[in-house]
Amino acid sequence: MAETSRTSPTRGSTQPSLRERTRAAMRAEVSEIAFRLFAEQGFENTTVEQIAAEAGLSRTTFFRYFGTKEELVLGRMAEFGHEVAAVLATRPESERPWEALRRAFDVVTQPQADAPELSQNLMQLFSDACALMTRQWDKEQGWQSTLVPEISRRLGGDTDPLNDLRARVLVASAISCLDASYDAWTAGDRKAPLSVLLDQAMSTLSEEN
């Protein structure tokens, strides 16, 4: 008896489906509209209804794409974390872990130089919404799970990367320097480039790392 030929999706495939690509495109479009409204009206004064209307969506449909209004902003923080980790993995092996972290943070600081107005609006959102600031901190701590393993590897860690105290301290310190630089950048009316402020912040610990 002839054997029936069957085909099945390749296991482990990470190719996004059409539905996933459509969803991602819609999220990007809504985010762009939302950030424009945030810049014009402020975060607190912009409602979900306004964002949905501008995007041609109902309030119910909006919540299919975003659980909360805050998620529109915080989603970018999560994206930054993955981008920083990707750049960190490409840094030269000969580079010290602390310097590799600084160069990986160019992903965060470079947009400040390329699009200062957009960056200022984004940071103003973080400054104006207390609840948002709390969740921003949670997102940044989430960066540790993506950055610590690579730093641990560069340090020659022979234990579970997530439990490597040295790597965790370096990553946490680098993130704290980034936070301090943002604060200084905002307090100084954005006159000094964020990248320069971050250089100054991280250089205070560079001799130790």
HELIX and SHEET records of a PDB file:
HELIX    1   1 LEU A   18  GLN A   41  1                                  24    
HELIX    2   2 VAL A   48  ALA A   55  1                                   8    
HELIX    3   3 ARG A   59  TYR A   65  1                                   7    
HELIX    4   4 GLU A   70  THR A   90  1                                  21    
HELIX    5   5 PRO A   97  ALA A  104  1                                   8    
HELIX    6   6 ASP A  106  ASP A  114  1                                   9    
HELIX    7   7 PRO A  116  ASP A  128  1                                  13    
HELIX    8   8 CYS A  130  ARG A  154  1                                  25    
HELIX    9   9 PRO A  161  ASN A  163  5                                   3    
HELIX   10  10 LEU A  165  ALA A  187  1                                  23    
HELIX   11  11 LEU A  194  SER A  206  1                                  13    
END                                                                             
